[in-house]
Amino acid sequence: MAPIGAKTQAVAVFNETLAHAAGTAHFAPEVDALFEIGGQDAEYVSLRVEMAWKTWVQPRVRRRRLPSGVVAPAPEDMDLFLSLVCLENNGNPYPPRVVNARAAPIRYDGAVARHLDYQDHRRELDENRYVYAVVSRRARGLSIGVNLNPDKACNFDCPYCQVDRTTPGGPSRVEVADFVSELEDLLRRAAGDLWRTPPFDTVAPQLRRVADVAFAGDGEPTTPPEFAAAARAAREARDRLAPGVPLRLLTNATLFHKDRVRAALADFDELWCKLDAGTEAYFHVVDGTRLPFQRILDNLLLVARERPIVVQSLFLTFDGVGPDDTEIAAWVDRLSEIVAQGGRIDHVQVYTVARAPSDPRVGPLGRERLEAIATAARGASLSAAVYA
C-alpha cells in the first residue's frame, strides 16, 4: 500500500481501498470500477464522481477450484454479484475492465476524498464522533447530522438501512460536552468559509445552504439516556449560532410514550416520524423489528395530537417486487386514522432507497410507483410529495 501511495504522490494513504483507487487512477485512468473477489466476501469499488465508495457482498457462494488450486466464486455467483452493482457480466466467469470508463482522479488532501451528494451519507467528518454532514434530498441542502448512536444500537433492523452492523460500533455512552463542541464548531464554520473547504466544496452550488440540524445517525436517536440533554444542548447551540436553521428529529417513534422522550421533543422544531407500512405483517418485514405495529401507531397519534408531525415513508423492492396496492391502501388508511382521531400531519415524504442497503435483496422503487403512492396519500387530503 505504501509504494502505491508514494508513486501517486498521495498526502496520506489510510487503507487498501484508497490505495487500490489511487493506483488504478494513476496507472489505468480509463477504469472507473474495481472488483475484488475474496474467500469470505466480494468487494466493488467505484471510482466515479471523484470519490471511492465500496459495496460489500457476502453471498452464500458456490466456489470452484481452479487448476492452480485457487478458490474462486462460480460464474453464476459473479453474475449475481455484478447485478447487485448494476453491471452486467454477460455470462463471463470473470469481470473484464469496465467499458466506457472515464477517468475520475481521487483527491488527497490529508483526509478521505469525498464528494458530498445524495448518495454519500457516511456518518463521518474530520475526527468527530457525533456530528457529521450530508447532502439531504429531503431537506434540500446540507444537513448537519447528529449521531447519538455511534455504537450502532437500534431497536429496528431495517433491511434498507445503510449501516453495516456486522462490524462493531463505538462506545454507547454519549459525551454531551464533546457533542456540543463538535456541533458548535461546524455551525461556526457554516457562518464562515465552509463552502471553500473540503469536502463541502464539492456540494452542488444550488444546495450550498445549511438546511437543518438533524438527529438521525446510526440508530434510533431517542434511545440513549443522554438524548434529552443532547437535545437541549443542541437547541441552545442552534439558538446562539444559527437561529434560522431548523432542529429536526428523525425517529421511528417507538419511544414517544416514554416521559423522558416526550419532554425532550419540545426542543425540536420538527418531528420526522417513520411509517413505512400499513399492515402488521409488512411492518415486521420492512422495518425488521418484533415491536408491535400498534405501538408505533399509538405513539404517532399521541404526539400528533399535541403538535404537527411529518411522516417519512420509505418504499422499496424485495427481489424486484414492491408493496402491492392492498398494502398502500392500508398505509393510507393508517394515516387517515391518525387525522380522524385528532392528529395533525403536516406533510408526508414518499421516497425510496438511494444508497447501498444492508440487505442485497433490497432495491429502489420506481419513480412512477412512488408518484402513485403520493397521489394515494393526497387522495386522503394529505400533503404528500416524492423525494427521489
Contacts in CASP RR format, 6 or more apart in sequence:
PFRMAT RR
TARGET T0000
AUTHOR 0000-0000-0000
METHOD contacts of the structure
MODEL  1
MAPIGAKTQAVAVFNETLAHAAGTAHFAPEVDALFEIGGQDAEYVSLRVE
MAWKTWVQPRVRRRRLPSGVVAPAPEDMDLFLSLVCLENNGNPYPPRVVN
ARAAPIRYDGAVARHLDYQDHRRELDENRYVYAVVSRRARGLSIGVNLNP
DKACNFDCPYCQVDRTTPGGPSRVEVADFVSELEDLLRRAAGDLWRTPPF
DTVAPQLRRVADVAFAGDGEPTTPPEFAAAARAAREARDRLAPGVPLRLL
TNATLFHKDRVRAALADFDELWCKLDAGTEAYFHVVDGTRLPFQRILDNL
LLVARERPIVVQSLFLTFDGVGPDDTEIAAWVDRLSEIVAQGGRIDHVQV
YTVARAPSDPRVGPLGRERLEAIATAARGASLSAAVYA
1 13 0 8 1.000
1 15 0 8 1.000
1 16 0 8 1.000
1 19 0 8 1.000
2 13 0 8 1.000
4 13 0 8 1.000
4 19 0 8 1.000
4 20 0 8 1.000
4 22 0 8 1.000
4 23 0 8 1.000
5 13 0 8 1.000
5 19 0 8 1.000
5 22 0 8 1.000
5 23 0 8 1.000
7 23 0 8 1.000
7 26 0 8 1.000
8 22 0 8 1.000
8 23 0 8 1.000
8 25 0 8 1.000
8 26 0 8 1.000
8 108 0 8 1.000
10 18 0 8 1.000
10 22 0 8 1.000
10 108 0 8 1.000
11 108 0 8 1.000
11 109 0 8 1.000
11 110 0 8 1.000
12 108 0 8 1.000
12 110 0 8 1.000
12 111 0 8 1.000
13 19 0 8 1.000
13 22 0 8 1.000
14 112 0 8 1.000
17 45 0 8 1.000
17 52 0 8 1.000
17 54 0 8 1.000
18 52 0 8 1.000
18 106 0 8 1.000
18 112 0 8 1.000
18 113 0 8 1.000
20 34 0 8 1.000
20 36 0 8 1.000
20 45 0 8 1.000
21 34 0 8 1.000
21 45 0 8 1.000
21 47 0 8 1.000
21 52 0 8 1.000
21 106 0 8 1.000
22 106 0 8 1.000
22 108 0 8 1.000
24 31 0 8 1.000
24 34 0 8 1.000
24 47 0 8 1.000
25 47 0 8 1.000
25 103 0 8 1.000
25 104 0 8 1.000
25 105 0 8 1.000
25 106 0 8 1.000
28 97 0 8 1.000
29 103 0 8 1.000
29 105 0 8 1.000
30 97 0 8 1.000
30 101 0 8 1.000
30 102 0 8 1.000
30 103 0 8 1.000
31 47 0 8 1.000
31 97 0 8 1.000
31 98 0 8 1.000
31 101 0 8 1.000
32 46 0 8 1.000
32 47 0 8 1.000
32 48 0 8 1.000
32 98 0 8 1.000
32 101 0 8 1.000
32 102 0 8 1.000
32 103 0 8 1.000
32 104 0 8 1.000
33 44 0 8 1.000
33 45 0 8 1.000
33 46 0 8 1.000
33 47 0 8 1.000
33 48 0 8 1.000
33 85 0 8 1.000
33 87 0 8 1.000
33 98 0 8 1.000
33 101 0 8 1.000
34 43 0 8 1.000
34 44 0 8 1.000
34 45 0 8 1.000
34 47 0 8 1.000
35 42 0 8 1.000
35 43 0 8 1.000
35 44 0 8 1.000
35 45 0 8 1.000
35 81 0 8 1.000
35 82 0 8 1.000
35 95 0 8 1.000
36 42 0 8 1.000
36 43 0 8 1.000
36 44 0 8 1.000
36 45 0 8 1.000
37 43 0 8 1.000
37 72 0 8 1.000
37 73 0 8 1.000
37 78 0 8 1.000
37 81 0 8 1.000
39 63 0 8 1.000
39 71 0 8 1.000
40 58 0 8 1.000
41 56 0 8 1.000
41 57 0 8 1.000
41 58 0 8 1.000
42 56 0 8 1.000
42 57 0 8 1.000
42 58 0 8 1.000
42 59 0 8 1.000
42 61 0 8 1.000
42 73 0 8 1.000
42 81 0 8 1.000
43 54 0 8 1.000
43 55 0 8 1.000
43 56 0 8 1.000
43 57 0 8 1.000
44 54 0 8 1.000
44 55 0 8 1.000
44 57 0 8 1.000
44 81 0 8 1.000
44 84 0 8 1.000
44 85 0 8 1.000
45 52 0 8 1.000
45 53 0 8 1.000
45 54 0 8 1.000
46 52 0 8 1.000
46 53 0 8 1.000
46 54 0 8 1.000
46 55 0 8 1.000
46 85 0 8 1.000
47 104 0 8 1.000
47 106 0 8 1.000
48 102 0 8 1.000
48 104 0 8 1.000
49 104 0 8 1.000
49 115 0 8 1.000
49 117 0 8 1.000
50 104 0 8 1.000
50 105 0 8 1.000
50 106 0 8 1.000
50 107 0 8 1.000
50 113 0 8 1.000
50 115 0 8 1.000
50 202 0 8 1.000
51 106 0 8 1.000
51 113 0 8 1.000
51 114 0 8 1.000
51 115 0 8 1.000
51 120 0 8 1.000
52 106 0 8 1.000
52 113 0 8 1.000
53 119 0 8 1.000
53 120 0 8 1.000
55 84 0 8 1.000
55 85 0 8 1.000
55 356 0 8 1.000
56 164 0 8 1.000
57 81 0 8 1.000
57 84 0 8 1.000
57 360 0 8 1.000
58 166 0 8 1.000
59 77 0 8 1.000
59 80 0 8 1.000
59 81 0 8 1.000
59 360 0 8 1.000
61 73 0 8 1.000
61 74 0 8 1.000
61 77 0 8 1.000
62 73 0 8 1.000
62 74 0 8 1.000
62 76 0 8 1.000
62 77 0 8 1.000
63 71 0 8 1.000
63 72 0 8 1.000
63 73 0 8 1.000
63 74 0 8 1.000
64 71 0 8 1.000
64 72 0 8 1.000
64 73 0 8 1.000
64 74 0 8 1.000
65 71 0 8 1.000
66 72 0 8 1.000
72 94 0 8 1.000
73 81 0 8 1.000
74 93 0 8 1.000
75 91 0 8 1.000
75 92 0 8 1.000
75 93 0 8 1.000
78 89 0 8 1.000
78 91 0 8 1.000
78 92 0 8 1.000
78 93 0 8 1.000
78 94 0 8 1.000
78 95 0 8 1.000
79 89 0 8 1.000
79 91 0 8 1.000
82 88 0 8 1.000
82 89 0 8 1.000
82 95 0 8 1.000
84 360 0 8 1.000
87 95 0 8 1.000
87 98 0 8 1.000
89 95 0 8 1.000
106 113 0 8 1.000
107 113 0 8 1.000
107 198 0 8 1.000
109 198 0 8 1.000
111 126 0 8 1.000
111 198 0 8 1.000
111 199 0 8 1.000
112 124 0 8 1.000
113 199 0 8 1.000
114 120 0 8 1.000
114 122 0 8 1.000
114 198 0 8 1.000
114 199 0 8 1.000
114 202 0 8 1.000
115 199 0 8 1.000
115 202 0 8 1.000
116 133 0 8 1.000
116 134 0 8 1.000
116 135 0 8 1.000
116 142 0 8 1.000
116 199 0 8 1.000
116 200 0 8 1.000
116 202 0 8 1.000
116 203 0 8 1.000
117 135 0 8 1.000
117 202 0 8 1.000
117 203 0 8 1.000
117 204 0 8 1.000
118 135 0 8 1.000
118 136 0 8 1.000
118 137 0 8 1.000
118 354 0 8 1.000
119 354 0 8 1.000
119 355 0 8 1.000
120 134 0 8 1.000
120 135 0 8 1.000
121 134 0 8 1.000
121 162 0 8 1.000
121 355 0 8 1.000
122 132 0 8 1.000
122 134 0 8 1.000
123 132 0 8 1.000
123 145 0 8 1.000
123 147 0 8 1.000
123 150 0 8 1.000
123 217 0 8 1.000
123 218 0 8 1.000
124 132 0 8 1.000
125 131 0 8 1.000
125 132 0 8 1.000
125 133 0 8 1.000
125 186 0 8 1.000
128 182 0 8 1.000
129 147 0 8 1.000
129 150 0 8 1.000
129 175 0 8 1.000
129 178 0 8 1.000
129 179 0 8 1.000
129 182 0 8 1.000
130 146 0 8 1.000
130 147 0 8 1.000
130 148 0 8 1.000
130 150 0 8 1.000
130 174 0 8 1.000
130 178 0 8 1.000
130 179 0 8 1.000
130 182 0 8 1.000
130 183 0 8 1.000
131 144 0 8 1.000
131 145 0 8 1.000
131 146 0 8 1.000
131 147 0 8 1.000
131 179 0 8 1.000
131 182 0 8 1.000
131 183 0 8 1.000
131 185 0 8 1.000
131 186 0 8 1.000
132 144 0 8 1.000
132 145 0 8 1.000
132 147 0 8 1.000
132 217 0 8 1.000
133 142 0 8 1.000
133 143 0 8 1.000
133 144 0 8 1.000
133 145 0 8 1.000
133 186 0 8 1.000
133 200 0 8 1.000
134 142 0 8 1.000
134 143 0 8 1.000
134 145 0 8 1.000
135 141 0 8 1.000
135 142 0 8 1.000
135 143 0 8 1.000
135 203 0 8 1.000
135 204 0 8 1.000
135 207 0 8 1.000
136 142 0 8 1.000
136 143 0 8 1.000
136 211 0 8 1.000
136 212 0 8 1.000
136 214 0 8 1.000
137 351 0 8 1.000
137 354 0 8 1.000
137 387 0 8 1.000
137 388 0 8 1.000
138 312 0 8 1.000
138 349 0 8 1.000
138 351 0 8 1.000
138 387 0 8 1.000
139 211 0 8 1.000
139 212 0 8 1.000
139 214 0 8 1.000
139 248 0 8 1.000
140 207 0 8 1.000
140 211 0 8 1.000
141 203 0 8 1.000
141 207 0 8 1.000
141 208 0 8 1.000
141 209 0 8 1.000
141 210 0 8 1.000
141 211 0 8 1.000
142 190 0 8 1.000
142 200 0 8 1.000
142 203 0 8 1.000
142 207 0 8 1.000
142 208 0 8 1.000
142 209 0 8 1.000
142 210 0 8 1.000
142 211 0 8 1.000
143 211 0 8 1.000
143 212 0 8 1.000
143 213 0 8 1.000
143 214 0 8 1.000
144 183 0 8 1.000
144 186 0 8 1.000
144 187 0 8 1.000
144 190 0 8 1.000
144 210 0 8 1.000
144 212 0 8 1.000
144 213 0 8 1.000
144 214 0 8 1.000
144 245 0 8 1.000
145 213 0 8 1.000
145 214 0 8 1.000
145 215 0 8 1.000
145 216 0 8 1.000
145 217 0 8 1.000
146 179 0 8 1.000
146 183 0 8 1.000
146 213 0 8 1.000
146 214 0 8 1.000
146 215 0 8 1.000
146 216 0 8 1.000
146 217 0 8 1.000
146 221 0 8 1.000
146 230 0 8 1.000
146 234 0 8 1.000
147 216 0 8 1.000
147 217 0 8 1.000
147 218 0 8 1.000
147 219 0 8 1.000
148 174 0 8 1.000
148 179 0 8 1.000
148 215 0 8 1.000
148 217 0 8 1.000
148 221 0 8 1.000
148 223 0 8 1.000
148 224 0 8 1.000
148 226 0 8 1.000
148 227 0 8 1.000
148 230 0 8 1.000
149 217 0 8 1.000
149 218 0 8 1.000
149 219 0 8 1.000
149 220 0 8 1.000
149 221 0 8 1.000
149 223 0 8 1.000
149 224 0 8 1.000
150 169 0 8 1.000
150 170 0 8 1.000
150 171 0 8 1.000
150 218 0 8 1.000
151 169 0 8 1.000
151 170 0 8 1.000
151 171 0 8 1.000
151 172 0 8 1.000
151 218 0 8 1.000
152 163 0 8 1.000
152 165 0 8 1.000
152 168 0 8 1.000
152 169 0 8 1.000
152 170 0 8 1.000
152 218 0 8 1.000
152 219 0 8 1.000
153 172 0 8 1.000
153 219 0 8 1.000
153 220 0 8 1.000
153 223 0 8 1.000
154 161 0 8 1.000
154 163 0 8 1.000
154 218 0 8 1.000
154 219 0 8 1.000
154 220 0 8 1.000
154 223 0 8 1.000
155 220 0 8 1.000
155 223 0 8 1.000
155 252 0 8 1.000
155 254 0 8 1.000
155 289 0 8 1.000
155 291 0 8 1.000
156 219 0 8 1.000
156 220 0 8 1.000
156 252 0 8 1.000
156 254 0 8 1.000
156 287 0 8 1.000
156 288 0 8 1.000
156 289 0 8 1.000
156 291 0 8 1.000
157 165 0 8 1.000
157 287 0 8 1.000
157 288 0 8 1.000
157 289 0 8 1.000
158 276 0 8 1.000
158 286 0 8 1.000
158 287 0 8 1.000
158 288 0 8 1.000
158 358 0 8 1.000
159 285 0 8 1.000
159 286 0 8 1.000
159 288 0 8 1.000
159 316 0 8 1.000
159 318 0 8 1.000
159 357 0 8 1.000
159 358 0 8 1.000
159 359 0 8 1.000
159 361 0 8 1.000
159 362 0 8 1.000
160 286 0 8 1.000
160 314 0 8 1.000
160 316 0 8 1.000
160 353 0 8 1.000
160 357 0 8 1.000
160 358 0 8 1.000
160 359 0 8 1.000
160 362 0 8 1.000
160 363 0 8 1.000
161 357 0 8 1.000
161 358 0 8 1.000
162 355 0 8 1.000
162 356 0 8 1.000
162 357 0 8 1.000
162 358 0 8 1.000
163 218 0 8 1.000
163 219 0 8 1.000
163 358 0 8 1.000
164 358 0 8 1.000
165 358 0 8 1.000
169 218 0 8 1.000
172 224 0 8 1.000
173 226 0 8 1.000
174 224 0 8 1.000
174 225 0 8 1.000
174 226 0 8 1.000
174 227 0 8 1.000
174 230 0 8 1.000
176 226 0 8 1.000
176 229 0 8 1.000
176 230 0 8 1.000
176 233 0 8 1.000
179 230 0 8 1.000
179 233 0 8 1.000
179 234 0 8 1.000
180 233 0 8 1.000
180 234 0 8 1.000
180 237 0 8 1.000
183 213 0 8 1.000
183 233 0 8 1.000
183 234 0 8 1.000
183 237 0 8 1.000
184 237 0 8 1.000
184 241 0 8 1.000
187 210 0 8 1.000
187 213 0 8 1.000
187 237 0 8 1.000
187 238 0 8 1.000
187 241 0 8 1.000
187 242 0 8 1.000
187 245 0 8 1.000
188 241 0 8 1.000
189 197 0 8 1.000
190 210 0 8 1.000
190 242 0 8 1.000
191 241 0 8 1.000
191 242 0 8 1.000
194 200 0 8 1.000
195 201 0 8 1.000
195 203 0 8 1.000
195 208 0 8 1.000
200 208 0 8 1.000
210 242 0 8 1.000
210 245 0 8 1.000
211 245 0 8 1.000
211 246 0 8 1.000
212 245 0 8 1.000
212 246 0 8 1.000
212 247 0 8 1.000
212 248 0 8 1.000
212 270 0 8 1.000
213 234 0 8 1.000
213 238 0 8 1.000
213 242 0 8 1.000
213 245 0 8 1.000
213 246 0 8 1.000
213 247 0 8 1.000
213 248 0 8 1.000
214 248 0 8 1.000
214 249 0 8 1.000
214 250 0 8 1.000
214 272 0 8 1.000
215 221 0 8 1.000
215 230 0 8 1.000
215 231 0 8 1.000
215 234 0 8 1.000
215 248 0 8 1.000
215 249 0 8 1.000
215 250 0 8 1.000
215 251 0 8 1.000
215 268 0 8 1.000
216 250 0 8 1.000
220 251 0 8 1.000
220 252 0 8 1.000
220 254 0 8 1.000
220 255 0 8 1.000
221 227 0 8 1.000
221 249 0 8 1.000
221 250 0 8 1.000
221 251 0 8 1.000
222 249 0 8 1.000
222 251 0 8 1.000
222 254 0 8 1.000
222 255 0 8 1.000
222 256 0 8 1.000
222 258 0 8 1.000
222 261 0 8 1.000
222 264 0 8 1.000
223 255 0 8 1.000
224 230 0 8 1.000
227 260 0 8 1.000
227 261 0 8 1.000
227 264 0 8 1.000
228 260 0 8 1.000
228 261 0 8 1.000
228 263 0 8 1.000
228 264 0 8 1.000
231 249 0 8 1.000
231 264 0 8 1.000
231 267 0 8 1.000
231 268 0 8 1.000
232 264 0 8 1.000
232 267 0 8 1.000
234 247 0 8 1.000
234 267 0 8 1.000
235 247 0 8 1.000
235 267 0 8 1.000
235 268 0 8 1.000
238 245 0 8 1.000
238 247 0 8 1.000
246 269 0 8 1.000
246 270 0 8 1.000
247 267 0 8 1.000
247 268 0 8 1.000
247 269 0 8 1.000
247 270 0 8 1.000
248 268 0 8 1.000
248 269 0 8 1.000
248 270 0 8 1.000
248 271 0 8 1.000
248 272 0 8 1.000
249 265 0 8 1.000
249 268 0 8 1.000
249 270 0 8 1.000
249 271 0 8 1.000
249 272 0 8 1.000
250 272 0 8 1.000
250 274 0 8 1.000
250 312 0 8 1.000
251 271 0 8 1.000
251 272 0 8 1.000
251 273 0 8 1.000
251 274 0 8 1.000
252 273 0 8 1.000
252 274 0 8 1.000
252 287 0 8 1.000
252 296 0 8 1.000
253 273 0 8 1.000
253 274 0 8 1.000
253 296 0 8 1.000
253 299 0 8 1.000
253 300 0 8 1.000
253 303 0 8 1.000
254 289 0 8 1.000
254 291 0 8 1.000
254 295 0 8 1.000
254 296 0 8 1.000
254 299 0 8 1.000
255 261 0 8 1.000
255 299 0 8 1.000
256 262 0 8 1.000
256 265 0 8 1.000
256 299 0 8 1.000
256 300 0 8 1.000
256 302 0 8 1.000
256 303 0 8 1.000
257 295 0 8 1.000
257 298 0 8 1.000
257 299 0 8 1.000
257 302 0 8 1.000
262 303 0 8 1.000
265 271 0 8 1.000
265 303 0 8 1.000
265 307 0 8 1.000
270 310 0 8 1.000
271 303 0 8 1.000
271 307 0 8 1.000
271 309 0 8 1.000
271 310 0 8 1.000
272 309 0 8 1.000
272 310 0 8 1.000
272 311 0 8 1.000
272 312 0 8 1.000
272 349 0 8 1.000
273 300 0 8 1.000
273 303 0 8 1.000
273 309 0 8 1.000
273 310 0 8 1.000
273 311 0 8 1.000
273 312 0 8 1.000
274 287 0 8 1.000
274 296 0 8 1.000
274 311 0 8 1.000
274 312 0 8 1.000
274 313 0 8 1.000
274 314 0 8 1.000
275 296 0 8 1.000
275 300 0 8 1.000
275 311 0 8 1.000
275 312 0 8 1.000
275 313 0 8 1.000
275 331 0 8 1.000
275 334 0 8 1.000
275 335 0 8 1.000
276 283 0 8 1.000
276 286 0 8 1.000
276 287 0 8 1.000
276 313 0 8 1.000
276 314 0 8 1.000
276 315 0 8 1.000
277 283 0 8 1.000
277 285 0 8 1.000
277 286 0 8 1.000
277 287 0 8 1.000
277 293 0 8 1.000
277 323 0 8 1.000
277 327 0 8 1.000
277 330 0 8 1.000
277 331 0 8 1.000
278 293 0 8 1.000
278 327 0 8 1.000
278 330 0 8 1.000
278 331 0 8 1.000
278 333 0 8 1.000
278 334 0 8 1.000
279 293 0 8 1.000
279 327 0 8 1.000
279 330 0 8 1.000
280 292 0 8 1.000
280 293 0 8 1.000
280 294 0 8 1.000
282 323 0 8 1.000
282 327 0 8 1.000
282 330 0 8 1.000
283 289 0 8 1.000
283 293 0 8 1.000
283 296 0 8 1.000
284 290 0 8 1.000
284 293 0 8 1.000
285 318 0 8 1.000
286 314 0 8 1.000
286 316 0 8 1.000
297 334 0 8 1.000
297 337 0 8 1.000
297 338 0 8 1.000
300 309 0 8 1.000
300 311 0 8 1.000
300 338 0 8 1.000
301 337 0 8 1.000
301 338 0 8 1.000
301 341 0 8 1.000
301 342 0 8 1.000
301 343 0 8 1.000
303 309 0 8 1.000
304 338 0 8 1.000
304 342 0 8 1.000
304 343 0 8 1.000
304 344 0 8 1.000
304 345 0 8 1.000
305 341 0 8 1.000
305 342 0 8 1.000
305 343 0 8 1.000
305 344 0 8 1.000
307 344 0 8 1.000
308 344 0 8 1.000
308 345 0 8 1.000
308 346 0 8 1.000
309 344 0 8 1.000
309 345 0 8 1.000
309 346 0 8 1.000
310 345 0 8 1.000
310 346 0 8 1.000
310 347 0 8 1.000
310 348 0 8 1.000
310 349 0 8 1.000
311 335 0 8 1.000
311 345 0 8 1.000
311 347 0 8 1.000
311 348 0 8 1.000
311 349 0 8 1.000
312 349 0 8 1.000
312 351 0 8 1.000
313 331 0 8 1.000
313 348 0 8 1.000
313 349 0 8 1.000
313 350 0 8 1.000
313 351 0 8 1.000
313 373 0 8 1.000
314 351 0 8 1.000
314 352 0 8 1.000
314 353 0 8 1.000
315 322 0 8 1.000
315 323 0 8 1.000
315 350 0 8 1.000
315 351 0 8 1.000
315 352 0 8 1.000
315 365 0 8 1.000
315 369 0 8 1.000
315 370 0 8 1.000
315 373 0 8 1.000
316 322 0 8 1.000
316 352 0 8 1.000
316 353 0 8 1.000
316 357 0 8 1.000
316 362 0 8 1.000
316 363 0 8 1.000
316 364 0 8 1.000
316 365 0 8 1.000
317 362 0 8 1.000
317 363 0 8 1.000
317 364 0 8 1.000
317 365 0 8 1.000
318 361 0 8 1.000
318 362 0 8 1.000
318 363 0 8 1.000
319 361 0 8 1.000
320 363 0 8 1.000
322 365 0 8 1.000
322 369 0 8 1.000
323 331 0 8 1.000
328 372 0 8 1.000
328 373 0 8 1.000
328 376 0 8 1.000
329 376 0 8 1.000
331 373 0 8 1.000
332 376 0 8 1.000
332 377 0 8 1.000
332 379 0 8 1.000
332 380 0 8 1.000
335 345 0 8 1.000
335 348 0 8 1.000
335 377 0 8 1.000
335 380 0 8 1.000
335 382 0 8 1.000
336 380 0 8 1.000
336 382 0 8 1.000
338 345 0 8 1.000
339 345 0 8 1.000
339 380 0 8 1.000
339 381 0 8 1.000
339 382 0 8 1.000
345 382 0 8 1.000
345 383 0 8 1.000
346 383 0 8 1.000
347 383 0 8 1.000
347 384 0 8 1.000
347 385 0 8 1.000
348 374 0 8 1.000
348 377 0 8 1.000
348 382 0 8 1.000
348 383 0 8 1.000
348 384 0 8 1.000
348 385 0 8 1.000
349 384 0 8 1.000
349 385 0 8 1.000
349 387 0 8 1.000
350 370 0 8 1.000
350 373 0 8 1.000
350 374 0 8 1.000
350 377 0 8 1.000
350 384 0 8 1.000
350 385 0 8 1.000
350 386 0 8 1.000
350 387 0 8 1.000
351 370 0 8 1.000
351 386 0 8 1.000
351 387 0 8 1.000
351 388 0 8 1.000
352 363 0 8 1.000
352 364 0 8 1.000
352 365 0 8 1.000
352 366 0 8 1.000
352 370 0 8 1.000
352 388 0 8 1.000
353 362 0 8 1.000
353 363 0 8 1.000
353 364 0 8 1.000
353 365 0 8 1.000
354 364 0 8 1.000
354 388 0 8 1.000
357 363 0 8 1.000
364 388 0 8 1.000
366 388 0 8 1.000
367 386 0 8 1.000
367 388 0 8 1.000
370 386 0 8 1.000
370 388 0 8 1.000
371 386 0 8 1.000
373 386 0 8 1.000
374 384 0 8 1.000
374 385 0 8 1.000
374 386 0 8 1.000
375 384 0 8 1.000
377 384 0 8 1.000
378 384 0 8 1.000
END
